[in-house]
Amino acid sequence: MPVNTDLDVPADSNTKITTIGEATGERVVVVDPPIAGINPTRYVEVRVDPTDGTTAAISMKTINGVATPQVLYTTSADGTPTFGGKGKNENGNVVITTEQDAKDIIATITINEQSATQNQVISNVFAAANKLSTSSGGGALVSTTPGVTPGATTVPVVPGQAEQSNNDSANATITDVGDKLKDFVSNLFQNVTLSDVQRENLINDLSKGKGDDIKSGVYPSDNTYGEIRGQDYVTIDQFLLQPPRGDQIFGSNQNPVLDVIKGSKRLSPLKKFIAQVKLPMPNNISDSNSVAWGEDIMNNMSATITQGIMQNPLAVGGAGIVGNLVGLGPQAAFLAAGMQNEGIDGNKGAAARAQRLGQILNERPGGQALAKVQGNAAILGMLGVNVSPESILSRGFGVVPNSNLELLFNNVTLRSFQFSWRMSPRDEEEALEVKKIIRFFKQGMAAKTVQNKAGDRSLYLGSPNVFRLQYRTAGGRIIEGVNRIKPCAVVGTAVNYTPDGSWAAYDEGQPVSCTLSIQMKELEPVFASDYSENVIGNRQSRDVGRNNSDIGKRDGDLYRIKPEEVGY
């Protein structure tokens, strides 16, 4: 298990921790030289997993009021350092330290109040990690070579181990060529493998081109939302999108075989809370649940062949394959299946069994016509005349074979919702809230770019944000008498600035009234198992009935549906 780089390390973890600071009594390694009254002293934390020899150098920093780990570098068991990395902050969110950021932080480090090079920092960290490993029951660590390029293949020398002699130049040459070939193949596949860190970095890059911060909004200003006897209302939360099935494609800790056996795992699409708007209950609340069913037919001949294949694929399938040589594939398979299903004596020859099957068909109503029509249609096909058995029966007898028409379940569908609100601001403050609400939807539904600068080029386009709508009543409780809605994408936003058919505005052109309409579509279908109080832990929503001050916490996307609720 690699060394843990999260802010908080579980008690049962193998990772051991020490600090290269005042507590060591040996050296003082400080990040960002402190300035009196401005920067607090930050020491380098050394971590080691004695069971596998992996190490990490970490600095802690408070970012936006949240204690966050900054991973300077980690080393593999062979001592190769990789600058940067990821770890969870005190809120449990994964934070990425890029390679360049890590090296920039290392460049600010001082040792005993003296500027230190990168190699000096690595040397001091290694000494502390080696001491920590041996004191914790582990062995001596492999020496780290300062200045090693991350990802480069190295051949570490274990301390105390003498280098091998090189008396046989031929063997040395062969070994050298073999090692270079192995390194080439290793580096080749490393170059086409997308690591977890690289994946997180790409996702973070696509979150940069989001424009200026999206603000929360409330309309009207004299509302009683959330009060004990307050009015009913709607809350719409906006989140960064987390690809729900991203781990299925890139997850390094996933077992792909389980996807075949159990199905693919879906995560919550809600990654990070952005903002929230509160609006009155809309006047057009409705829902429509549907699933896809479709007509399907299977005539009796096809059903007989299918049953024969399922019971004896070798005999029935083999007869059909051989029959294809003379253009009688389905008919041959039908005869083989019929002989098997009728229990005809298997000791008889094939010709005798076929004759017996013909007698059975002649004894049944319509059997004689069916047998002969099927055979004649096959012969016509070999002559290049394509006439179906159904056509012969319909033209000749006025009947068609029973197609056994059934309505079968095909697939699930995604629900769509449309809402609209008429907003008429009565003062400047309320007009500002209306503008924030309109921008909340327009900006949130827009695709992102890699660069957060209007007009700049972008190699990729990032997914828009996603939304969660909830109907609430007095005290902020969820309304149980209307439908629940899963997280949605806003696929359309429309604003009518002249809802009365003519332009009317206050000073500076502020519209007197406008109508905001949005179209939402759920990200996931509704399943029967969703109507339950039993919800998988990592997707369970825990915000229902909580104070609004908690809405920024990471939450699941599925609700516990009580028996007395309408549900989805």
C-alpha positions in Angstrom: 0.0 0.0 0.0 1.7 3.3 -1.1 2.4 5.9 1.6 -0.7 8.0 2.5 -0.6 11.6 1.4 -4.0 12.8 2.8 -4.1 15.5 5.5 -5.5 13.1 8.0 -4.0 9.6 8.1 -6.2 6.9 9.6 -5.0 5.3 12.8 -4.8 1.8 11.1 -2.7 3.1 8.3 0.9 1.8 7.8 2.1 5.3 7.2 4.4 6.8 9.8 5.0 10.6 10.2 7.7 12.9 11.5 8.5 16.5 11.0 11.8 18.0 9.9 11.4 21.0 12.2 12.1 22.1 15.7 10.9 18.8 17.1 13.7 16.8 15.5 16.5 18.7 17.2 18.7 18.1 14.2 17.7 20.4 11.3 15.0 22.9 10.6 13.5 22.7 7.1 11.1 25.5 6.6 8.7 26.2 3.6 8.1 29.9 2.7 10.6 31.7 5.0 8.3 33.2 7.7 7.8 37.0 7.8 7.0 38.4 11.2 3.3 38.9 11.6 2.5 37.7 8.0 3.6 34.1 7.3 3.5 31.4 9.9 6.3 28.9 10.0 5.6 25.7 8.0 7.8 22.7 8.3 8.2 19.8 5.9 6.4 16.6 7.0 8.2 13.3 6.2 6.1 10.2 5.7 7.1 6.6 5.2 5.4 3.2 4.8 7.9 0.8 6.3 6.1 -2.2 4.7 7.0 -1.2 1.2 9.6 1.5 1.5 7.5 4.3 -0.2 8.0 7.8 1.2 6.5 11.3 0.8 7.5 14.9 1.6 4.5 17.1 2.4 3.8 20.7 3.5 0.6 21.8 5.0 -1.1 25.1 4.1 -4.5 26.7 4.8 -6.2 27.6 1.5 -9.5 29.5 1.7 -9.8 28.5 5.4 -9.3 24.8 4.6 -6.2 22.9 5.8 -4.7 21.4 2.7 -1.8 19.0 2.0 0.8 20.1 -0.6 2.6 17.0 -1.9 6.2 18.0 -2.7 7.1 14.6 -3.9 6.7 10.9 -3.3 9.1 8.1 -3.9 8.5 4.5 -5.1 10.1 1.5 -3.3 13.2 1.8 -5.6 13.8 5.4 -4.4 12.6 7.2 -7.6 11.0 10.6 -6.8 7.8 11.9 -8.5 7.2 15.6 -7.9 3.7 16.6 -7.0 0.8 14.4 -6.2 -2.7 14.4 -4.7 -4.1 14.2 -1.2 -7.4 14.9 0.6 -7.9 18.1 2.5 -9.8 18.4 5.8 -13.1 18.4 3.9 -12.3 15.1 2.3 -11.8 16.7 -1.2 -8.9 15.6 -3.4 -6.4 18.4 -4.0 -3.7 18.1 -6.7 -0.2 19.5 -6.4 1.3 19.8 -9.9 4.9 19.0 -10.6 5.7 22.6 -11.3 3.9 23.8 -8.2 5.8 21.3 -6.1 9.1 22.4 -7.5 8.2 26.0 -6.9 7.4 25.3 -3.2 10.7 23.3 -2.8 12.5 26.4 -4.2 11.3 28.4 -1.2 12.6 26.0 1.4 15.3 27.0 3.8 17.4 24.6 6.0 18.6 26.2 9.3 17.7 29.6 7.8 19.9 29.0 4.8 18.6 28.7 1.2 18.5 25.0 0.1 18.8 23.4 -3.3 16.4 20.7 -4.4 19.0 18.0 -3.9 19.7 19.2 -0.3 16.0 19.0 0.5 15.7 15.5 -0.9 18.8 14.4 1.0 17.4 15.8 4.3 14.0 14.2 3.7 15.6 10.8 2.9 17.7 10.9 6.1 14.6 11.5 8.2 12.5 8.9 6.3 15.3 6.3 6.6 15.5 6.9 10.4 11.7 6.8 10.7 11.5 3.5 8.7 14.1 1.7 10.7 12.6 2.9 14.1 9.2 1.7 13.0 10.2 -1.8 12.2 11.0 -1.4 8.5 14.3 -1.9 6.7 16.7 0.7 5.5 15.4 2.6 2.5 16.9 2.6 -1.0 19.0 5.7 -1.4 17.3 8.3 -3.5 19.4 9.8 -6.2 19.0 13.6 -6.0 17.9 15.3 -9.2 16.4 12.2 -10.8 13.9 12.9 -13.5 10.4 11.8 -12.5 9.4 8.7 -14.3 12.9 7.8 -15.5 14.0 4.3 -14.9 16.8 3.9 -12.5 18.8 1.0 -11.1 19.1 1.7 -7.4 22.1 0.6 -5.3 21.1 -0.9 -2.0 23.4 0.5 0.8 26.1 -2.0 1.7 25.7 -4.0 -1.5 28.9 -4.2 -3.6 28.6 -3.5 -7.3 28.9 -6.6 -9.5 32.1 -7.1 -11.3 32.2 -6.8 -15.1 34.7 -9.4 -16.2 32.6 -10.8 -19.1 32.2 -8.0 -21.6 30.0 -10.1 -23.9 27.5 -10.9 -21.1 27.6 -7.3 -20.0 26.8 -6.1 -23.5 23.8 -8.6 -23.8 22.6 -7.5 -20.3 22.9 -3.9 -21.2 21.0 -4.3 -24.5 18.3 -6.3 -22.7 17.9 -3.6 -20.0 17.7 -0.9 -22.6 15.0 -2.8 -24.4 13.1 -3.3 -21.2 13.4 0.3 -20.3 12.2 1.3 -23.8 9.1 -0.8 -23.6 8.4 0.4 -20.0 8.7 4.0 -21.0 6.7 3.4 -24.1 3.7 2.2 -22.1 4.2 4.8 -19.4 3.8 7.4 -22.1 0.4 6.1 -23.2 -0.9 5.5 -19.7 -3.0 8.3 -18.2 -2.2 8.3 -14.4 -4.7 9.4 -11.7 -2.8 12.6 -11.2 -2.8 13.5 -14.9 -6.5 12.7 -15.1 -7.2 15.0 -12.2 -5.1 17.7 -13.7 -7.0 17.6 -16.9 -10.3 17.7 -15.1 -9.1 20.7 -13.1 -7.9 22.4 -16.3 -11.3 22.0 -17.8 -12.8 23.7 -14.7 -10.7 26.8 -15.1 -12.6 28.3 -18.1 -15.7 28.9 -16.0 -15.9 32.7 -16.2 -16.2 34.8 -13.1 -17.7 33.3 -10.0 -21.4 32.4 -10.1 -23.4 34.0 -7.3 -26.4 32.7 -5.4 -29.7 34.6 -5.6 -33.1 34.8 -4.0 -36.5 36.1 -5.3 -38.5 37.9 -4.1 -36.7 39.8 -1.4 -39.6 39.7 1.1 -39.9 35.9 1.1 -40.5 33.7 4.1 -38.4 30.7 2.7 -37.4 28.2 5.4 -39.3 29.9 8.2 -41.4 27.8 10.6 -44.6 28.9 9.0 -43.0 30.1 5.8 -44.1 29.7 2.2 -43.4 26.8 -0.1 -40.5 27.3 -2.4 -37.9 25.8 -4.8 -34.1 25.5 -4.2 -31.9 24.9 -7.2 -28.3 24.0 -6.3 -25.5 24.1 -8.9 -22.5 21.8 -8.8 -19.4 21.0 -10.8 -19.8 17.8 -12.7 -18.0 14.7 -11.6 -18.1 12.1 -14.5 -20.2 9.4 -12.9 -18.5 6.5 -14.7 -15.0 8.0 -15.0 -13.5 5.3 -12.8 -14.9 2.6 -15.1 -12.6 4.0 -17.9 -9.6 5.3 -16.0 -9.8 4.0 -12.4 -6.5 2.4 -11.4 -8.1 0.6 -8.4 -11.0 -0.8 -10.3 -11.5 -4.5 -11.3 -12.8 -4.4 -14.9 -14.1 -8.0 -14.6 -16.6 -6.8 -12.0 -18.1 -4.5 -14.6 -19.0 -7.6 -16.7 -20.3 -9.7 -13.8 -22.1 -7.0 -11.8 -22.4 -4.0 -14.1 -20.5 -0.7 -14.1 -20.4 1.4 -11.0 -21.8 4.9 -11.1 -20.7 7.6 -8.8 -22.5 10.8 -7.7 -22.3 13.4 -10.5 -22.2 16.2 -7.8 -18.5 17.1 -7.3 -18.4 20.6 -5.7 -21.2 23.0 -4.7 -21.1 26.3 -6.5 -24.2 28.4 -5.7 -27.9 28.2 -5.0 -31.0 30.1 -6.0 -34.4 30.2 -4.2 -37.6 30.9 -6.1 -41.3 30.6 -5.5 -43.1 27.3 -6.4 -43.6 27.4 -10.2 -47.1 27.2 -11.6 -46.4 24.4 -14.0 -45.3 21.5 -11.8 -45.7 18.2 -13.6 -43.8 15.0 -14.2 -44.1 12.1 -16.7 -42.4 8.7 -16.1 -42.0 6.4 -19.1 -40.1 3.4 -20.3 -39.5 2.0 -23.7 -41.4 -1.1 -24.8 -41.4 -2.4 -28.3 -43.2 -5.0 -30.5 -41.3 -8.3 -31.2 -42.2 -11.3 -33.2 -40.9 -14.9 -33.4 -42.7 -17.4 -35.6 -43.1 -21.0 -34.6 -40.3 -22.2 -36.9 -37.9 -19.7 -35.4 -39.0 -20.6 -31.9 -38.5 -24.3 -32.6 -35.0 -23.8 -33.9 -34.1 -21.5 -31.0 -35.3 -24.0 -28.5 -33.4 -26.8 -30.2 -30.2 -24.7 -30.2 -30.5 -23.9 -26.5 -31.0 -27.6 -25.7 -28.6 -29.2 -28.2 -26.5 -26.6 -30.1 -24.2 -29.3 -31.6 -27.0 -31.4 -33.3 -29.4 -28.6 -34.3 -26.8 -26.0 -35.1 -24.6 -28.5 -37.0 -27.6 -29.6 -39.1 -28.3 -25.9 -39.9 -24.7 -25.2 -40.9 -24.5 -28.3 -43.1 -27.9 -27.4 -44.6 -26.6 -24.0 -45.6 -24.4 -25.8 -48.2 -27.5 -26.6 -50.2 -29.6 -23.6 -49.2 -31.7 -25.4 -46.7 -30.1 -24.2 -43.5 -33.2 -23.1 -41.5 -35.2 -26.1 -42.7 -32.4 -28.6 -41.8 -32.1 -27.0 -38.3 -36.0 -27.1 -38.0 -36.0 -30.9 -38.9 -33.2 -31.6 -36.4 -35.0 -29.7 -33.6 -38.3 -31.4 -34.5 -36.8 -34.9 -34.4 -35.2 -34.1 -31.0 -38.3 -32.5 -29.5 -40.7 -35.2 -30.7 -38.5 -37.9 -29.0 -38.0 -39.8 -32.2 -35.9 -42.9 -31.8 -32.2 -41.8 -32.0 -31.1 -45.3 -33.1 -32.8 -44.9 -36.4 -31.0 -43.5 -39.4 -31.3 -39.9 -40.3 -33.5 -40.7 -43.3 -35.8 -42.8 -41.2 -36.1 -40.1 -38.5 -36.9 -37.4 -41.1 -39.6 -39.7 -42.6 -41.1 -40.2 -39.2 -41.1 -36.5 -38.5 -42.9 -36.0 -41.8 -45.6 -38.5 -40.8 -46.0 -36.6 -37.5 -46.5 -33.3 -39.3 -49.0 -34.9 -41.7 -51.1 -36.1 -38.7 -51.4 -32.6 -37.4 -53.8 -29.9 -38.7 -52.0 -27.7 -41.2 -48.8 -29.6 -40.6 -48.7 -31.0 -44.1 -49.1 -27.6 -45.7 -46.5 -26.1 -43.4 -43.9 -28.7 -44.1 -44.3 -28.6 -47.9 -44.5 -24.8 -48.1 -41.3 -24.4 -46.1 -39.5 -26.9 -48.4 -40.9 -25.4 -51.6 -39.9 -21.9 -50.5 -36.4 -23.1 -49.9 -36.2 -24.7 -53.3 -37.5 -21.5 -54.9 -34.7 -19.6 -53.1 -32.1 -21.9 -54.6 -33.5 -21.1 -58.0 -33.2 -17.4 -57.4 -36.9 -16.9 -56.8 -37.4 -15.3 -53.4 -40.9 -16.1 -52.3 -41.5 -16.4 -48.5 -43.5 -19.2 -47.0 -45.8 -16.5 -45.5 -46.5 -15.2 -49.0 -47.4 -18.7 -50.3 -49.7 -19.4 -47.4 -51.4 -16.0 -47.6 -52.0 -16.2 -51.3 -52.8 -19.8 -51.4 -54.8 -20.4 -48.2 -55.6 -16.9 -46.9 -53.6 -17.6 -43.7 -50.3 -16.6 -42.3 -48.1 -18.3 -39.7 -48.7 -17.1 -36.2 -45.9 -14.5 -35.5 -46.4 -14.7 -31.7 -46.4 -10.9 -31.4 -45.4 -9.7 -28.0 -44.7 -6.3 -26.4 -41.3 -6.6 -24.8 -39.3 -4.2 -22.5 -36.6 -2.5 -24.5 -34.9 0.3 -22.4 -35.3 3.0 -19.9 -35.8 6.7 -20.7 -34.7 10.0 -19.2 -37.2 12.5 -17.9 -37.5 16.1 -18.9 -38.9 19.0 -16.9 -39.8 22.6 -17.8 -40.3 25.4 -15.4 -41.0 29.2 -15.7 -41.1 32.1 -13.3 -42.4 35.6 -13.8 -40.1 38.0 -12.0 -41.0 41.7 -11.5 -38.3 43.5 -9.3 -39.7 46.3 -7.2 -36.4 48.0 -6.3 -32.7 48.1 -7.2 -31.8 45.4 -4.8 -34.4 43.0 -6.1 -33.4 43.8 -9.7 -29.8 42.8 -8.8 -31.1 39.4 -7.5 -33.1 38.8 -10.7 -30.0 39.5 -12.8 -28.0 37.1 -10.7 -30.6 34.4 -11.0 -30.7 34.7 -14.8 -26.9 34.6 -15.0 -26.9 31.6 -12.6 -28.7 29.5 -15.2 -27.1 30.9 -18.4 -23.5 30.7 -17.2 -24.0 27.4 -15.4 -25.3 25.6 -18.5 -22.5 26.9 -20.8 -19.6 24.7 -21.8 -16.2 25.5 -20.3 -12.8 26.1 -21.9 -9.3 25.3 -20.8 -8.4 29.0 -20.3 -10.5 31.4 -18.3 -10.1 34.3 -20.7 -12.8 35.3 -23.2 -11.7 34.6 -26.8 -8.6 32.5 -25.9 -8.1 29.2 -27.8 -9.0 25.9 -26.2 -8.1 22.3 -27.1 -11.0 20.8 -25.2 -14.5 21.8 -24.1 -15.5 21.0 -20.5 -18.9 19.8 -19.4 -21.3 22.4 -18.1 -22.3 22.4 -14.5 -25.2 20.3 -13.2 -28.2 21.2 -11.1 -30.3 19.7 -8.3 -33.9 21.0 -7.8 -35.9 20.4 -4.6 -39.4 21.4 -3.6 -39.4 22.7 0.0 -42.0 23.7 2.6 -42.0 25.4 6.0 -38.8 25.0 7.9 -36.9 24.0 4.8 -38.4 20.5 4.8 -38.8 18.5 1.6 -42.3 18.4 0.2 -43.4 14.7 0.2 -46.6 15.2 -1.9 -44.8 16.1 -5.2 -42.2 14.3 -7.2 -38.5 14.1 -6.4 -36.0 15.0 -9.2 -32.6 13.5 -9.7 -29.6 15.8 -10.6 -30.2 17.4 -14.0 -28.5 19.2 -16.8 -30.1 22.5 -17.9 -30.4 22.0 -21.6 -32.3 25.2 -22.3 -32.7 28.7 -20.8 -35.0 31.3 -22.2 -35.8 34.8 -20.9 -38.6 37.0 -22.2 -37.8 40.6 -21.3 -41.1 41.9 -22.7 -43.7 39.4 -21.2 -46.6 41.9 -21.7 -45.8 42.4 -25.4 -44.2 45.8 -25.2 -41.0 47.3 -23.7 -41.3 48.7 -20.2 -38.3 49.6 -18.1 -37.1 51.5 -15.0 -34.3 54.0 -15.1 -31.2 52.8 -16.9 -33.2 50.3 -18.9 -33.9 47.7 -16.2 -36.9 45.7 -17.5 -40.0 46.1 -15.3 -40.7 42.4 -15.6 -39.4 39.3 -17.3 -40.2 35.6 -17.6 -37.5 33.0 -17.0 -38.0 29.5 -18.5 -35.6 26.6 -18.1 -35.6 23.1 -19.5 -34.0 20.4 -17.4 -33.2 16.8 -18.2 -32.2 14.1 -15.6 -28.7 12.6 -15.8 -29.9 9.2 -14.8 -33.0 7.1 -15.4 -35.4 6.3 -12.5 -35.3 2.7 -11.3 -37.7 0.7 -9.1 -35.0 0.3 -6.5 -34.9 4.2 -6.1 -38.3 4.0 -4.3 -36.6 2.8 -1.1 -35.0 4.0 2.1 -32.1 1.7 1.4 -29.5 3.8 -0.5 -25.9 3.0 -1.2 -23.7 5.0 1.2 -21.5 6.9 -1.3 -24.5 8.2 -3.2 -26.9 8.9 -0.3 -28.0 12.6 0.0 -27.7 13.9 3.5 -28.9 17.5 2.9 -32.6 16.9 3.4 -33.8 18.9 6.4 -30.3 20.4 7.1 -29.6 24.1 7.6 -28.8 26.1 4.6 -25.3 26.8 6.0 -24.5 23.1 5.2 -25.4 23.2 1.5 -21.8 23.7 0.5 -20.8 20.3 1.9 -20.3 17.4 -0.6 -23.4 15.4 -0.9 -24.9 12.4 -2.6 -27.4 12.4 -5.4 -30.0 9.8 -4.2 -32.6 10.4 -1.6 -34.1 8.0 1.0 -37.7 7.7 -0.1 -40.1 7.1 2.8 -43.2 4.8 2.2 -45.6 7.8 2.5 -43.8 9.9 -0.2 -44.7 10.2 -3.9 -41.1 9.5 -4.7 -39.7 10.0 -8.2 
